[in-house]
Amino acid sequence: VMRINGYSVKQVISYVARESAIITVIGIAVGILFGVGFSYVAVHLMENVRVMYNRTPYPPAWLYASLFNIGFTVIIDILSFRKISKVPLTDVGKY
């Protein structure tokens, strides 16, 4: 739709890249917050008298998960950017 309204391919790609980056950063932050809380509750529920788990968060795991998420986002963005430049303006209704 942006291409039909006169935006260049470069402008559309930069808009999509910014939006993707913002959503990725928000998703990572929210995922870490909810993940820490959920894992604490899950570990607390699984513990009993004979089995005790370590409840301290492991920040390197957050880093690995964040890097994996960023890598996945970059791959998907690269694939979608190729499609943006190939969409003909006459047949945009098919996409």
Phi and psi restraints in degrees (range 20) as a CNS / XPLOR table:
assign (resid 1 and name C) (resid 2 and name N)
       (resid 2 and name CA) (resid 2 and name C) 1.0 -63.9 20.0 2
assign (resid 2 and name N) (resid 2 and name CA)
       (resid 2 and name C) (resid 3 and name N) 1.0 -36.1 20.0 2
assign (resid 2 and name C) (resid 3 and name N)
       (resid 3 and name CA) (resid 3 and name C) 1.0 -65.2 20.0 2
assign (resid 3 and name N) (resid 3 and name CA)
       (resid 3 and name C) (resid 4 and name N) 1.0 -39.2 20.0 2
assign (resid 3 and name C) (resid 4 and name N)
       (resid 4 and name CA) (resid 4 and name C) 1.0 -66.3 20.0 2
assign (resid 4 and name N) (resid 4 and name CA)
       (resid 4 and name C) (resid 5 and name N) 1.0 -33.7 20.0 2
assign (resid 4 and name C) (resid 5 and name N)
       (resid 5 and name CA) (resid 5 and name C) 1.0 -79.9 20.0 2
assign (resid 5 and name N) (resid 5 and name CA)
       (resid 5 and name C) (resid 6 and name N) 1.0 4.9 20.0 2
assign (resid 5 and name C) (resid 6 and name N)
       (resid 6 and name CA) (resid 6 and name C) 1.0 103.7 20.0 2
assign (resid 6 and name N) (resid 6 and name CA)
       (resid 6 and name C) (resid 7 and name N) 1.0 3.8 20.0 2
assign (resid 6 and name C) (resid 7 and name N)
       (resid 7 and name CA) (resid 7 and name C) 1.0 -76.1 20.0 2
assign (resid 7 and name N) (resid 7 and name CA)
       (resid 7 and name C) (resid 8 and name N) 1.0 145.2 20.0 2
assign (resid 7 and name C) (resid 8 and name N)
       (resid 8 and name CA) (resid 8 and name C) 1.0 -78.8 20.0 2
assign (resid 8 and name N) (resid 8 and name CA)
       (resid 8 and name C) (resid 9 and name N) 1.0 166.1 20.0 2
assign (resid 8 and name C) (resid 9 and name N)
       (resid 9 and name CA) (resid 9 and name C) 1.0 -60.2 20.0 2
assign (resid 9 and name N) (resid 9 and name CA)
       (resid 9 and name C) (resid 10 and name N) 1.0 -40.1 20.0 2
assign (resid 9 and name C) (resid 10 and name N)
       (resid 10 and name CA) (resid 10 and name C) 1.0 -62.9 20.0 2
assign (resid 10 and name N) (resid 10 and name CA)
       (resid 10 and name C) (resid 11 and name N) 1.0 -41.5 20.0 2
assign (resid 10 and name C) (resid 11 and name N)
       (resid 11 and name CA) (resid 11 and name C) 1.0 -66.5 20.0 2
assign (resid 11 and name N) (resid 11 and name CA)
       (resid 11 and name C) (resid 12 and name N) 1.0 -40.6 20.0 2
assign (resid 11 and name C) (resid 12 and name N)
       (resid 12 and name CA) (resid 12 and name C) 1.0 -65.8 20.0 2
assign (resid 12 and name N) (resid 12 and name CA)
       (resid 12 and name C) (resid 13 and name N) 1.0 -44.6 20.0 2
assign (resid 12 and name C) (resid 13 and name N)
       (resid 13 and name CA) (resid 13 and name C) 1.0 -63.5 20.0 2
assign (resid 13 and name N) (resid 13 and name CA)
       (resid 13 and name C) (resid 14 and name N) 1.0 -41.4 20.0 2
assign (resid 13 and name C) (resid 14 and name N)
       (resid 14 and name CA) (resid 14 and name C) 1.0 -66.3 20.0 2
assign (resid 14 and name N) (resid 14 and name CA)
       (resid 14 and name C) (resid 15 and name N) 1.0 -36.9 20.0 2
assign (resid 14 and name C) (resid 15 and name N)
       (resid 15 and name CA) (resid 15 and name C) 1.0 -64.7 20.0 2
assign (resid 15 and name N) (resid 15 and name CA)
       (resid 15 and name C) (resid 16 and name N) 1.0 -47.5 20.0 2
assign (resid 15 and name C) (resid 16 and name N)
       (resid 16 and name CA) (resid 16 and name C) 1.0 -63.9 20.0 2
assign (resid 16 and name N) (resid 16 and name CA)
       (resid 16 and name C) (resid 17 and name N) 1.0 -39.4 20.0 2
assign (resid 16 and name C) (resid 17 and name N)
       (resid 17 and name CA) (resid 17 and name C) 1.0 -64.6 20.0 2
assign (resid 17 and name N) (resid 17 and name CA)
       (resid 17 and name C) (resid 18 and name N) 1.0 -43.5 20.0 2
assign (resid 17 and name C) (resid 18 and name N)
       (resid 18 and name CA) (resid 18 and name C) 1.0 -63.0 20.0 2
assign (resid 18 and name N) (resid 18 and name CA)
       (resid 18 and name C) (resid 19 and name N) 1.0 -45.9 20.0 2
assign (resid 18 and name C) (resid 19 and name N)
       (resid 19 and name CA) (resid 19 and name C) 1.0 -62.5 20.0 2
assign (resid 19 and name N) (resid 19 and name CA)
       (resid 19 and name C) (resid 20 and name N) 1.0 -41.7 20.0 2
assign (resid 19 and name C) (resid 20 and name N)
       (resid 20 and name CA) (resid 20 and name C) 1.0 -65.0 20.0 2
assign (resid 20 and name N) (resid 20 and name CA)
       (resid 20 and name C) (resid 21 and name N) 1.0 -41.6 20.0 2
assign (resid 20 and name C) (resid 21 and name N)
       (resid 21 and name CA) (resid 21 and name C) 1.0 -65.0 20.0 2
assign (resid 21 and name N) (resid 21 and name CA)
       (resid 21 and name C) (resid 22 and name N) 1.0 -42.9 20.0 2
assign (resid 21 and name C) (resid 22 and name N)
       (resid 22 and name CA) (resid 22 and name C) 1.0 -64.6 20.0 2
assign (resid 22 and name N) (resid 22 and name CA)
       (resid 22 and name C) (resid 23 and name N) 1.0 -44.7 20.0 2
assign (resid 22 and name C) (resid 23 and name N)
       (resid 23 and name CA) (resid 23 and name C) 1.0 -64.5 20.0 2
assign (resid 23 and name N) (resid 23 and name CA)
       (resid 23 and name C) (resid 24 and name N) 1.0 -38.2 20.0 2
assign (resid 23 and name C) (resid 24 and name N)
       (resid 24 and name CA) (resid 24 and name C) 1.0 -64.4 20.0 2
assign (resid 24 and name N) (resid 24 and name CA)
       (resid 24 and name C) (resid 25 and name N) 1.0 -45.1 20.0 2
assign (resid 24 and name C) (resid 25 and name N)
       (resid 25 and name CA) (resid 25 and name C) 1.0 -64.2 20.0 2
assign (resid 25 and name N) (resid 25 and name CA)
       (resid 25 and name C) (resid 26 and name N) 1.0 -43.9 20.0 2
assign (resid 25 and name C) (resid 26 and name N)
       (resid 26 and name CA) (resid 26 and name C) 1.0 -63.2 20.0 2
assign (resid 26 and name N) (resid 26 and name CA)
       (resid 26 and name C) (resid 27 and name N) 1.0 -42.3 20.0 2
assign (resid 26 and name C) (resid 27 and name N)
       (resid 27 and name CA) (resid 27 and name C) 1.0 -63.0 20.0 2
assign (resid 27 and name N) (resid 27 and name CA)
       (resid 27 and name C) (resid 28 and name N) 1.0 -40.3 20.0 2
assign (resid 27 and name C) (resid 28 and name N)
       (resid 28 and name CA) (resid 28 and name C) 1.0 -64.4 20.0 2
assign (resid 28 and name N) (resid 28 and name CA)
       (resid 28 and name C) (resid 29 and name N) 1.0 -45.7 20.0 2
assign (resid 28 and name C) (resid 29 and name N)
       (resid 29 and name CA) (resid 29 and name C) 1.0 -63.6 20.0 2
assign (resid 29 and name N) (resid 29 and name CA)
       (resid 29 and name C) (resid 30 and name N) 1.0 -47.0 20.0 2
assign (resid 29 and name C) (resid 30 and name N)
       (resid 30 and name CA) (resid 30 and name C) 1.0 -66.6 20.0 2
assign (resid 30 and name N) (resid 30 and name CA)
       (resid 30 and name C) (resid 31 and name N) 1.0 -38.5 20.0 2
assign (resid 30 and name C) (resid 31 and name N)
       (resid 31 and name CA) (resid 31 and name C) 1.0 -63.0 20.0 2
assign (resid 31 and name N) (resid 31 and name CA)
       (resid 31 and name C) (resid 32 and name N) 1.0 -40.3 20.0 2
assign (resid 31 and name C) (resid 32 and name N)
       (resid 32 and name CA) (resid 32 and name C) 1.0 -66.5 20.0 2
assign (resid 32 and name N) (resid 32 and name CA)
       (resid 32 and name C) (resid 33 and name N) 1.0 -44.7 20.0 2
assign (resid 32 and name C) (resid 33 and name N)
       (resid 33 and name CA) (resid 33 and name C) 1.0 -61.8 20.0 2
assign (resid 33 and name N) (resid 33 and name CA)
       (resid 33 and name C) (resid 34 and name N) 1.0 -50.5 20.0 2
assign (resid 33 and name C) (resid 34 and name N)
       (resid 34 and name CA) (resid 34 and name C) 1.0 -69.8 20.0 2
assign (resid 34 and name N) (resid 34 and name CA)
       (resid 34 and name C) (resid 35 and name N) 1.0 -34.3 20.0 2
assign (resid 34 and name C) (resid 35 and name N)
       (resid 35 and name CA) (resid 35 and name C) 1.0 -64.4 20.0 2
assign (resid 35 and name N) (resid 35 and name CA)
       (resid 35 and name C) (resid 36 and name N) 1.0 -41.8 20.0 2
assign (resid 35 and name C) (resid 36 and name N)
       (resid 36 and name CA) (resid 36 and name C) 1.0 -64.1 20.0 2
assign (resid 36 and name N) (resid 36 and name CA)
       (resid 36 and name C) (resid 37 and name N) 1.0 -45.5 20.0 2
assign (resid 36 and name C) (resid 37 and name N)
       (resid 37 and name CA) (resid 37 and name C) 1.0 -65.0 20.0 2
assign (resid 37 and name N) (resid 37 and name CA)
       (resid 37 and name C) (resid 38 and name N) 1.0 -45.2 20.0 2
assign (resid 37 and name C) (resid 38 and name N)
       (resid 38 and name CA) (resid 38 and name C) 1.0 -65.3 20.0 2
assign (resid 38 and name N) (resid 38 and name CA)
       (resid 38 and name C) (resid 39 and name N) 1.0 -41.7 20.0 2
assign (resid 38 and name C) (resid 39 and name N)
       (resid 39 and name CA) (resid 39 and name C) 1.0 -66.5 20.0 2
assign (resid 39 and name N) (resid 39 and name CA)
       (resid 39 and name C) (resid 40 and name N) 1.0 -36.1 20.0 2
assign (resid 39 and name C) (resid 40 and name N)
       (resid 40 and name CA) (resid 40 and name C) 1.0 -62.1 20.0 2
assign (resid 40 and name N) (resid 40 and name CA)
       (resid 40 and name C) (resid 41 and name N) 1.0 -45.3 20.0 2
assign (resid 40 and name C) (resid 41 and name N)
       (resid 41 and name CA) (resid 41 and name C) 1.0 -65.2 20.0 2
assign (resid 41 and name N) (resid 41 and name CA)
       (resid 41 and name C) (resid 42 and name N) 1.0 -44.2 20.0 2
assign (resid 41 and name C) (resid 42 and name N)
       (resid 42 and name CA) (resid 42 and name C) 1.0 -63.5 20.0 2
assign (resid 42 and name N) (resid 42 and name CA)
       (resid 42 and name C) (resid 43 and name N) 1.0 -44.0 20.0 2
assign (resid 42 and name C) (resid 43 and name N)
       (resid 43 and name CA) (resid 43 and name C) 1.0 -65.3 20.0 2
assign (resid 43 and name N) (resid 43 and name CA)
       (resid 43 and name C) (resid 44 and name N) 1.0 -41.0 20.0 2
assign (resid 43 and name C) (resid 44 and name N)
       (resid 44 and name CA) (resid 44 and name C) 1.0 -62.4 20.0 2
assign (resid 44 and name N) (resid 44 and name CA)
       (resid 44 and name C) (resid 45 and name N) 1.0 -38.7 20.0 2
assign (resid 44 and name C) (resid 45 and name N)
       (resid 45 and name CA) (resid 45 and name C) 1.0 -72.1 20.0 2
assign (resid 45 and name N) (resid 45 and name CA)
       (resid 45 and name C) (resid 46 and name N) 1.0 -29.1 20.0 2
assign (resid 45 and name C) (resid 46 and name N)
       (resid 46 and name CA) (resid 46 and name C) 1.0 -83.6 20.0 2
assign (resid 46 and name N) (resid 46 and name CA)
       (resid 46 and name C) (resid 47 and name N) 1.0 -18.3 20.0 2
assign (resid 46 and name C) (resid 47 and name N)
       (resid 47 and name CA) (resid 47 and name C) 1.0 -71.0 20.0 2
assign (resid 47 and name N) (resid 47 and name CA)
       (resid 47 and name C) (resid 48 and name N) 1.0 147.3 20.0 2
assign (resid 47 and name C) (resid 48 and name N)
       (resid 48 and name CA) (resid 48 and name C) 1.0 -142.0 20.0 2
assign (resid 48 and name N) (resid 48 and name CA)
       (resid 48 and name C) (resid 49 and name N) 1.0 -168.2 20.0 2
assign (resid 48 and name C) (resid 49 and name N)
       (resid 49 and name CA) (resid 49 and name C) 1.0 -64.2 20.0 2
assign (resid 49 and name N) (resid 49 and name CA)
       (resid 49 and name C) (resid 50 and name N) 1.0 -37.5 20.0 2
assign (resid 49 and name C) (resid 50 and name N)
       (resid 50 and name CA) (resid 50 and name C) 1.0 -89.1 20.0 2
assign (resid 50 and name N) (resid 50 and name CA)
       (resid 50 and name C) (resid 51 and name N) 1.0 -22.1 20.0 2
assign (resid 50 and name C) (resid 51 and name N)
       (resid 51 and name CA) (resid 51 and name C) 1.0 -124.1 20.0 2
assign (resid 51 and name N) (resid 51 and name CA)
       (resid 51 and name C) (resid 52 and name N) 1.0 122.2 20.0 2
assign (resid 51 and name C) (resid 52 and name N)
       (resid 52 and name CA) (resid 52 and name C) 1.0 -125.0 20.0 2
assign (resid 52 and name N) (resid 52 and name CA)
       (resid 52 and name C) (resid 53 and name N) 1.0 140.8 20.0 2
assign (resid 52 and name C) (resid 53 and name N)
       (resid 53 and name CA) (resid 53 and name C) 1.0 -112.6 20.0 2
assign (resid 53 and name N) (resid 53 and name CA)
       (resid 53 and name C) (resid 54 and name N) 1.0 159.8 20.0 2
assign (resid 53 and name C) (resid 54 and name N)
       (resid 54 and name CA) (resid 54 and name C) 1.0 -78.1 20.0 2
assign (resid 54 and name N) (resid 54 and name CA)
       (resid 54 and name C) (resid 55 and name N) 1.0 123.8 20.0 2
assign (resid 54 and name C) (resid 55 and name N)
       (resid 55 and name CA) (resid 55 and name C) 1.0 -96.4 20.0 2
assign (resid 55 and name N) (resid 55 and name CA)
       (resid 55 and name C) (resid 56 and name N) 1.0 -3.0 20.0 2
assign (resid 55 and name C) (resid 56 and name N)
       (resid 56 and name CA) (resid 56 and name C) 1.0 -77.2 20.0 2
assign (resid 56 and name N) (resid 56 and name CA)
       (resid 56 and name C) (resid 57 and name N) 1.0 135.4 20.0 2
assign (resid 56 and name C) (resid 57 and name N)
       (resid 57 and name CA) (resid 57 and name C) 1.0 -63.8 20.0 2
assign (resid 57 and name N) (resid 57 and name CA)
       (resid 57 and name C) (resid 58 and name N) 1.0 153.2 20.0 2
assign (resid 57 and name C) (resid 58 and name N)
       (resid 58 and name CA) (resid 58 and name C) 1.0 -115.6 20.0 2
assign (resid 58 and name N) (resid 58 and name CA)
       (resid 58 and name C) (resid 59 and name N) 1.0 91.6 20.0 2
assign (resid 58 and name C) (resid 59 and name N)
       (resid 59 and name CA) (resid 59 and name C) 1.0 -56.0 20.0 2
assign (resid 59 and name N) (resid 59 and name CA)
       (resid 59 and name C) (resid 60 and name N) 1.0 -34.2 20.0 2
assign (resid 59 and name C) (resid 60 and name N)
       (resid 60 and name CA) (resid 60 and name C) 1.0 -58.7 20.0 2
assign (resid 60 and name N) (resid 60 and name CA)
       (resid 60 and name C) (resid 61 and name N) 1.0 -29.7 20.0 2
assign (resid 60 and name C) (resid 61 and name N)
       (resid 61 and name CA) (resid 61 and name C) 1.0 -65.8 20.0 2
assign (resid 61 and name N) (resid 61 and name CA)
       (resid 61 and name C) (resid 62 and name N) 1.0 -35.9 20.0 2
assign (resid 61 and name C) (resid 62 and name N)
       (resid 62 and name CA) (resid 62 and name C) 1.0 -64.2 20.0 2
assign (resid 62 and name N) (resid 62 and name CA)
       (resid 62 and name C) (resid 63 and name N) 1.0 -41.0 20.0 2
assign (resid 62 and name C) (resid 63 and name N)
       (resid 63 and name CA) (resid 63 and name C) 1.0 -63.8 20.0 2
assign (resid 63 and name N) (resid 63 and name CA)
       (resid 63 and name C) (resid 64 and name N) 1.0 -46.0 20.0 2
assign (resid 63 and name C) (resid 64 and name N)
       (resid 64 and name CA) (resid 64 and name C) 1.0 -62.0 20.0 2
assign (resid 64 and name N) (resid 64 and name CA)
       (resid 64 and name C) (resid 65 and name N) 1.0 -44.0 20.0 2
assign (resid 64 and name C) (resid 65 and name N)
       (resid 65 and name CA) (resid 65 and name C) 1.0 -65.3 20.0 2
assign (resid 65 and name N) (resid 65 and name CA)
       (resid 65 and name C) (resid 66 and name N) 1.0 -39.6 20.0 2
assign (resid 65 and name C) (resid 66 and name N)
       (resid 66 and name CA) (resid 66 and name C) 1.0 -65.7 20.0 2
assign (resid 66 and name N) (resid 66 and name CA)
       (resid 66 and name C) (resid 67 and name N) 1.0 -43.1 20.0 2
assign (resid 66 and name C) (resid 67 and name N)
       (resid 67 and name CA) (resid 67 and name C) 1.0 -64.8 20.0 2
assign (resid 67 and name N) (resid 67 and name CA)
       (resid 67 and name C) (resid 68 and name N) 1.0 -38.5 20.0 2
assign (resid 67 and name C) (resid 68 and name N)
       (resid 68 and name CA) (resid 68 and name C) 1.0 -62.9 20.0 2
assign (resid 68 and name N) (resid 68 and name CA)
       (resid 68 and name C) (resid 69 and name N) 1.0 -43.5 20.0 2
assign (resid 68 and name C) (resid 69 and name N)
       (resid 69 and name CA) (resid 69 and name C) 1.0 -63.6 20.0 2
assign (resid 69 and name N) (resid 69 and name CA)
       (resid 69 and name C) (resid 70 and name N) 1.0 -43.5 20.0 2
assign (resid 69 and name C) (resid 70 and name N)
       (resid 70 and name CA) (resid 70 and name C) 1.0 -64.8 20.0 2
assign (resid 70 and name N) (resid 70 and name CA)
       (resid 70 and name C) (resid 71 and name N) 1.0 -42.6 20.0 2
assign (resid 70 and name C) (resid 71 and name N)
       (resid 71 and name CA) (resid 71 and name C) 1.0 -61.7 20.0 2
assign (resid 71 and name N) (resid 71 and name CA)
       (resid 71 and name C) (resid 72 and name N) 1.0 -43.7 20.0 2
assign (resid 71 and name C) (resid 72 and name N)
       (resid 72 and name CA) (resid 72 and name C) 1.0 -62.3 20.0 2
assign (resid 72 and name N) (resid 72 and name CA)
       (resid 72 and name C) (resid 73 and name N) 1.0 -42.3 20.0 2
assign (resid 72 and name C) (resid 73 and name N)
       (resid 73 and name CA) (resid 73 and name C) 1.0 -62.8 20.0 2
assign (resid 73 and name N) (resid 73 and name CA)
       (resid 73 and name C) (resid 74 and name N) 1.0 -41.9 20.0 2
assign (resid 73 and name C) (resid 74 and name N)
       (resid 74 and name CA) (resid 74 and name C) 1.0 -63.3 20.0 2
assign (resid 74 and name N) (resid 74 and name CA)
       (resid 74 and name C) (resid 75 and name N) 1.0 -43.1 20.0 2
assign (resid 74 and name C) (resid 75 and name N)
       (resid 75 and name CA) (resid 75 and name C) 1.0 -62.4 20.0 2
assign (resid 75 and name N) (resid 75 and name CA)
       (resid 75 and name C) (resid 76 and name N) 1.0 -46.6 20.0 2
assign (resid 75 and name C) (resid 76 and name N)
       (resid 76 and name CA) (resid 76 and name C) 1.0 -63.6 20.0 2
assign (resid 76 and name N) (resid 76 and name CA)
       (resid 76 and name C) (resid 77 and name N) 1.0 -40.1 20.0 2
assign (resid 76 and name C) (resid 77 and name N)
       (resid 77 and name CA) (resid 77 and name C) 1.0 -63.5 20.0 2
assign (resid 77 and name N) (resid 77 and name CA)
       (resid 77 and name C) (resid 78 and name N) 1.0 -43.6 20.0 2
assign (resid 77 and name C) (resid 78 and name N)
       (resid 78 and name CA) (resid 78 and name C) 1.0 -60.0 20.0 2
assign (resid 78 and name N) (resid 78 and name CA)
       (resid 78 and name C) (resid 79 and name N) 1.0 -43.6 20.0 2
assign (resid 78 and name C) (resid 79 and name N)
       (resid 79 and name CA) (resid 79 and name C) 1.0 -64.5 20.0 2
assign (resid 79 and name N) (resid 79 and name CA)
       (resid 79 and name C) (resid 80 and name N) 1.0 -40.6 20.0 2
assign (resid 79 and name C) (resid 80 and name N)
       (resid 80 and name CA) (resid 80 and name C) 1.0 -73.4 20.0 2
assign (resid 80 and name N) (resid 80 and name CA)
       (resid 80 and name C) (resid 81 and name N) 1.0 -33.0 20.0 2
assign (resid 80 and name C) (resid 81 and name N)
       (resid 81 and name CA) (resid 81 and name C) 1.0 -64.4 20.0 2
assign (resid 81 and name N) (resid 81 and name CA)
       (resid 81 and name C) (resid 82 and name N) 1.0 -35.3 20.0 2
assign (resid 81 and name C) (resid 82 and name N)
       (resid 82 and name CA) (resid 82 and name C) 1.0 -63.0 20.0 2
assign (resid 82 and name N) (resid 82 and name CA)
       (resid 82 and name C) (resid 83 and name N) 1.0 -39.4 20.0 2
assign (resid 82 and name C) (resid 83 and name N)
       (resid 83 and name CA) (resid 83 and name C) 1.0 -69.8 20.0 2
assign (resid 83 and name N) (resid 83 and name CA)
       (resid 83 and name C) (resid 84 and name N) 1.0 -35.4 20.0 2
assign (resid 83 and name C) (resid 84 and name N)
       (resid 84 and name CA) (resid 84 and name C) 1.0 -60.0 20.0 2
assign (resid 84 and name N) (resid 84 and name CA)
       (resid 84 and name C) (resid 85 and name N) 1.0 -43.1 20.0 2
assign (resid 84 and name C) (resid 85 and name N)
       (resid 85 and name CA) (resid 85 and name C) 1.0 -73.9 20.0 2
assign (resid 85 and name N) (resid 85 and name CA)
       (resid 85 and name C) (resid 86 and name N) 1.0 -17.3 20.0 2
assign (resid 85 and name C) (resid 86 and name N)
       (resid 86 and name CA) (resid 86 and name C) 1.0 -97.5 20.0 2
assign (resid 86 and name N) (resid 86 and name CA)
       (resid 86 and name C) (resid 87 and name N) 1.0 -6.0 20.0 2
assign (resid 86 and name C) (resid 87 and name N)
       (resid 87 and name CA) (resid 87 and name C) 1.0 -73.5 20.0 2
assign (resid 87 and name N) (resid 87 and name CA)
       (resid 87 and name C) (resid 88 and name N) 1.0 120.3 20.0 2
assign (resid 87 and name C) (resid 88 and name N)
       (resid 88 and name CA) (resid 88 and name C) 1.0 -76.3 20.0 2
assign (resid 88 and name N) (resid 88 and name CA)
       (resid 88 and name C) (resid 89 and name N) 1.0 144.0 20.0 2
assign (resid 88 and name C) (resid 89 and name N)
       (resid 89 and name CA) (resid 89 and name C) 1.0 -70.0 20.0 2
assign (resid 89 and name N) (resid 89 and name CA)
       (resid 89 and name C) (resid 90 and name N) 1.0 -21.1 20.0 2
assign (resid 89 and name C) (resid 90 and name N)
       (resid 90 and name CA) (resid 90 and name C) 1.0 -79.9 20.0 2
assign (resid 90 and name N) (resid 90 and name CA)
       (resid 90 and name C) (resid 91 and name N) 1.0 -28.9 20.0 2
assign (resid 90 and name C) (resid 91 and name N)
       (resid 91 and name CA) (resid 91 and name C) 1.0 -111.8 20.0 2
assign (resid 91 and name N) (resid 91 and name CA)
       (resid 91 and name C) (resid 92 and name N) 1.0 30.5 20.0 2
assign (resid 91 and name C) (resid 92 and name N)
       (resid 92 and name CA) (resid 92 and name C) 1.0 -68.7 20.0 2
assign (resid 92 and name N) (resid 92 and name CA)
       (resid 92 and name C) (resid 93 and name N) 1.0 -20.9 20.0 2
assign (resid 92 and name C) (resid 93 and name N)
       (resid 93 and name CA) (resid 93 and name C) 1.0 -66.3 20.0 2
assign (resid 93 and name N) (resid 93 and name CA)
       (resid 93 and name C) (resid 94 and name N) 1.0 -21.1 20.0 2
assign (resid 93 and name C) (resid 94 and name N)
       (resid 94 and name CA) (resid 94 and name C) 1.0 -75.1 20.0 2
assign (resid 94 and name N) (resid 94 and name CA)
       (resid 94 and name C) (resid 95 and name N) 1.0 -21.8 20.0 2
